[in-house]
Protein backbone atom coordinates (compact mmCIF):
# COMPACT_ATOMS: atom_id res chain seq x y z
CA UNK A 1 0.00 0.00 0.00
CA UNK A 2 1.15 3.52 -0.82
CA UNK A 3 0.26 6.69 1.02
CA UNK A 4 0.64 10.41 0.35
CA UNK A 5 1.11 13.17 2.93
CA UNK A 6 0.14 16.70 1.88
CA UNK A 7 1.96 18.27 4.84
CA UNK A 8 5.24 16.59 3.86
CA UNK A 9 4.52 16.53 0.11
CA UNK A 10 5.78 12.97 0.03
CA UNK A 11 4.91 9.34 -0.52
CA UNK A 12 5.09 6.63 2.12
CA UNK A 13 5.30 2.87 1.76
CA UNK A 14 2.76 1.16 4.03
CA UNK A 15 5.23 -1.69 4.61
CA UNK A 16 7.45 0.78 6.48
CA UNK A 17 4.68 2.07 8.74
CA UNK A 18 5.88 0.19 11.81
CA UNK A 19 9.29 1.88 11.60
CA UNK A 20 7.66 5.30 11.24
CA UNK A 21 5.36 4.54 14.20
CA UNK A 22 8.33 3.59 16.39
CA UNK A 23 10.08 6.83 15.42
CA UNK A 24 6.85 8.78 15.81
CA UNK A 25 7.16 10.23 12.32
CA UNK A 26 4.15 8.71 10.51
CA UNK A 27 2.23 11.78 9.24
CA UNK A 28 -1.31 12.22 10.53
CA UNK A 29 -2.63 13.44 7.17
CA UNK A 30 -1.71 10.45 4.96
CA UNK A 31 -4.20 9.20 2.40
CA UNK A 32 -3.97 5.86 0.65
CA UNK A 33 -3.31 5.98 -3.10
CA UNK A 34 -3.25 3.34 -5.81
CA UNK A 35 -0.18 2.17 -7.72
CA UNK A 36 -1.79 3.56 -10.89
CA UNK A 37 -2.23 7.03 -9.36
CA UNK A 38 1.36 6.92 -8.07
CA UNK A 39 2.65 6.09 -11.58
CA UNK A 40 0.50 8.86 -13.10
CA UNK A 41 1.86 11.40 -10.60
CA UNK A 42 5.47 10.44 -11.28
CA UNK A 43 4.88 10.68 -15.03
CA UNK A 44 3.44 14.18 -14.57
CA UNK A 45 6.40 15.18 -12.43
CA UNK A 46 8.81 13.99 -15.14
CA UNK A 47 6.97 16.30 -17.58
CA UNK A 48 7.68 19.25 -15.28
CA UNK A 49 4.41 19.29 -13.34
CA UNK A 50 4.10 19.67 -9.59
CA UNK A 51 2.49 17.11 -7.28
CA UNK A 52 0.07 18.90 -4.97
CA UNK A 53 -2.74 17.83 -2.65
CA UNK A 54 -6.22 18.34 -4.04
CA UNK A 55 -9.29 19.40 -2.06
CA UNK A 56 -9.78 15.85 -0.78
CA UNK A 57 -6.10 15.49 0.23
CA UNK A 58 -5.40 13.15 -2.67
CA UNK A 59 -2.36 14.15 -4.73
CA UNK A 60 -2.77 15.48 -8.24
CA UNK A 61 -0.55 16.97 -10.93
CA UNK A 62 -0.61 20.70 -11.59
CA UNK A 63 1.28 22.86 -14.04
CA UNK A 64 4.05 25.03 -12.64
CA UNK A 65 2.72 28.48 -11.81
CA UNK A 66 3.79 31.05 -14.37
CA UNK A 67 5.44 34.27 -13.33
CA UNK A 68 3.35 37.32 -14.14
CA UNK A 69 4.29 38.54 -17.62
CA UNK A 70 5.45 41.93 -16.36
CA UNK A 71 7.94 40.19 -14.04
CA UNK A 72 9.25 38.27 -17.04
CA UNK A 73 9.60 41.53 -18.98
CA UNK A 74 11.54 43.15 -16.11
CA UNK A 75 13.89 40.14 -15.91
CA UNK A 76 14.43 40.18 -19.69
CA UNK A 77 15.22 43.91 -19.65
CA UNK A 78 17.74 43.32 -16.88
CA UNK A 79 19.42 40.61 -18.97
CA UNK A 80 19.67 43.15 -21.80
CA UNK A 81 21.29 45.70 -19.48
CA UNK A 82 23.89 43.13 -18.38
CA UNK A 83 24.52 42.21 -22.04
CA UNK A 84 24.89 45.90 -22.96
CA UNK A 85 27.41 46.50 -20.16
CA UNK A 86 29.45 43.47 -21.21
CA UNK A 87 29.45 44.60 -24.84
CA UNK A 88 30.60 48.09 -23.87
CA UNK A 89 33.55 46.60 -21.96
CA UNK A 90 34.56 44.27 -24.81
CA UNK A 91 37.57 44.81 -27.07
CA UNK A 92 36.84 46.51 -30.40
CA UNK A 93 39.09 45.99 -33.41
CA UNK A 94 39.29 48.80 -35.96
CA UNK A 95 41.38 49.80 -38.96
CA UNK A 96 43.50 52.93 -39.17
CA UNK A 97 46.53 53.82 -41.33
CA UNK A 98 46.58 50.38 -42.97
CA UNK A 99 46.74 48.54 -39.64
CA UNK A 100 44.24 46.73 -37.44
CA UNK A 101 44.14 48.06 -33.87
CA UNK A 102 42.63 46.84 -30.62
CA UNK A 103 40.36 49.34 -28.95
CA UNK A 104 38.20 49.63 -25.89
CA UNK A 105 38.01 51.38 -22.55
CA UNK A 106 41.37 50.01 -21.36
CA UNK A 107 43.03 51.10 -24.62
CA UNK A 108 41.46 54.55 -24.26
CA UNK A 109 43.08 54.89 -20.85
CA UNK A 110 46.50 53.81 -22.18
CA UNK A 111 46.27 56.19 -25.14
CA UNK A 112 45.21 59.11 -22.94
CA UNK A 113 48.02 58.49 -20.47
CA UNK A 114 50.60 58.08 -23.23
CA UNK A 115 49.50 61.22 -25.08
CA UNK A 116 49.63 63.28 -21.87
CA UNK A 117 53.08 61.91 -21.04
CA UNK A 118 54.44 62.53 -24.54
CA UNK A 119 53.13 66.09 -24.40
CA UNK A 120 54.89 66.66 -21.07
CA UNK A 121 58.20 64.92 -21.71
CA UNK A 122 58.42 64.56 -25.48
CA UNK A 123 58.56 61.48 -27.68
CA UNK A 124 61.44 59.10 -26.89
CA UNK A 125 63.64 57.86 -29.73
CA UNK A 126 62.25 54.73 -31.35
CA UNK A 127 58.75 55.18 -29.92
CA UNK A 128 56.13 52.80 -31.35
CA UNK A 129 52.60 51.53 -30.73
CA UNK A 130 51.78 47.84 -31.26
CA UNK A 131 48.84 46.99 -33.51
CA UNK A 132 46.32 44.12 -33.17
CA UNK A 133 48.54 41.88 -35.31
CA UNK A 134 51.45 42.43 -32.88
CA UNK A 135 53.34 44.67 -35.31
CA UNK A 136 55.28 47.56 -33.75
CA UNK A 137 54.36 50.73 -35.67
CA UNK A 138 56.75 53.70 -35.24
CA UNK A 139 54.88 56.85 -34.19
CA UNK A 140 55.34 60.44 -33.22
CA UNK A 141 52.85 62.44 -31.23
CA UNK A 142 50.77 63.50 -34.30
CA UNK A 143 50.42 59.87 -35.43
CA UNK A 144 49.45 58.76 -31.93
CA UNK A 145 46.89 61.60 -31.74
CA UNK A 146 45.43 60.45 -35.09
CA UNK A 147 45.27 56.88 -33.75
CA UNK A 148 43.48 58.13 -30.63
CA UNK A 149 40.91 59.98 -32.75
CA UNK A 150 40.35 56.90 -34.96
CA UNK A 151 39.99 54.86 -31.79
CA UNK A 152 37.35 57.22 -30.40
CA UNK A 153 35.38 57.05 -33.68
CA UNK A 154 35.51 53.23 -33.49
CA UNK A 155 34.37 53.21 -29.86
CA UNK A 156 31.55 55.63 -30.63
CA UNK A 157 30.46 53.57 -33.64
CA UNK A 158 30.41 50.34 -31.64
CA UNK A 159 28.63 52.04 -28.75
CA UNK A 160 25.95 53.30 -31.12
CA UNK A 161 25.45 49.77 -32.53
CA UNK A 162 25.16 48.40 -28.99
CA UNK A 163 22.63 51.08 -28.08
CA UNK A 164 20.54 50.42 -31.19
CA UNK A 165 20.56 46.66 -30.61
CA UNK A 166 19.55 46.93 -26.96
CA UNK A 167 16.67 49.23 -27.96
CA UNK A 168 15.53 46.71 -30.63
CA UNK A 169 15.54 43.92 -28.05
CA UNK A 170 13.61 46.02 -25.52
CA UNK A 171 10.95 46.72 -28.16
CA UNK A 172 10.72 42.96 -28.83
CA UNK A 173 10.20 42.39 -25.11
CA UNK A 174 7.27 44.80 -25.04
CA UNK A 175 5.42 42.67 -27.63
CA UNK A 176 6.55 39.19 -26.50
CA UNK A 177 4.56 36.41 -24.86
CA UNK A 178 5.60 34.59 -21.67
CA UNK A 179 7.20 31.59 -23.40
CA UNK A 180 9.38 33.87 -25.58
CA UNK A 181 10.39 35.97 -22.57
CA UNK A 182 11.42 32.91 -20.54
CA UNK A 183 13.61 31.62 -23.38
CA UNK A 184 15.05 35.02 -24.35
CA UNK A 185 18.85 35.42 -24.37
CA UNK A 186 20.21 38.84 -25.44
CA UNK A 187 22.61 38.71 -28.37
CA UNK A 188 23.43 40.21 -31.73
CA UNK A 189 21.11 39.11 -34.55
CA UNK A 190 22.22 35.98 -36.37
CA UNK A 191 24.06 36.43 -39.65
CA UNK A 192 22.04 35.55 -42.75
CA UNK A 193 22.76 32.07 -44.06
CA UNK A 194 25.22 32.02 -46.97
Secondary structure, DSSP 8 states (H G I E B T S, - for coil): -EEEETTTTEEEEGGGHHHHHHHT---TTEEEE-HHHHHHHHHHHHTT-EEEE-TTS-EEEE------HHHHHHHHHHHHHHHHHHHHHS-EEEEETTEEEEESHHHHHHHHHHHHHHHHH---TT-EEE-TTS-EEE--HHHHHHHHHHHHHHHHHHHHHHHHHHHHHHHHHHH--HHHHHH-----------
